[in-house]
Amino acid sequence: MSTAVASPPPVADADLPLLPDEQRFLLTNVSWEFYERLLEELGDRHIRVTFDRGNLELMSPSYRHERGGSVLGFLVQVAFEELDIRFISGGSTTFKRKLLKRGLEGDDCFWVENVDRILGKDDIDLDIDPPPDISIEIDITRSSLDRMSIYAALRVPQVWRFDGEMLEVHCLRDDGSYELCDRSPTFPFLPLEKVAEFLIHSFDVDDLTLRREFRAWLRHEVLPAAGTGPDSE
């Protein structure tokens, strides 16, 4: 088994604090059984594990990474609440399929179209259960593996990807590839550039203030366009 270490430089951003690089370690020629044993051994750990057909990456998220995932997750939840959309949050659940020899953990995820199929479950098996409709991917430092191809193989309909500056929504096509969308199909009235501004702003304010500001913006700027706000009539 060979081992490599990769630590790409952080994205330059004058608006965000300088933080330590994320640490990534790549193992090659790894068996699926080793991957599953490693997941069991790590348990509730502060390490993300990605597996792609024999290649295994371990990643220790930085504060900047964890902050981005947490904030984007609760911004999405606020949008669900304000638009009265039923959802289930799956957090950073490990999604894997032995048949495909692929698995990963996102920073957060949500079921929207398949809420009723997930209710009552205490475990998710992608051989029989639907993948989340939205997965959140914080991409401050580039993975050494192609995580988007893993999401595509697992048939995740939307991947929201934030690199510290820009927020992108990737939508799964019928042919199994992703295309870059101007808006999320779930939130067609939600401008992604404005959500990215709130993400960057999150380093300057506390969470309560951020939630209140985002909710107020939704109610005055987004919900009327969606036909559900106070000024929509």
Secondary structure, DSSP 8 states (H G I E B T S, - for coil): --EEEE-------TTS------EEEEE-S--HHHHHHHHHHH-S-S-EEEEETTEEEEEE--HHHHHHHHHHHHHHHHHHHHTT---EE-TT-EEEETTTTEEEE-SEEEESTTHHHHTT-SS--TTTS---SEEEEE-SS--SS-HHHHHHHTT-SEEEEE-SS-EEEEEE-TTS-EEEESS-SS-TT--HHHHHHHHHHTTTS-HHHHHHHHHHHIIIIIHHHHT-STT--
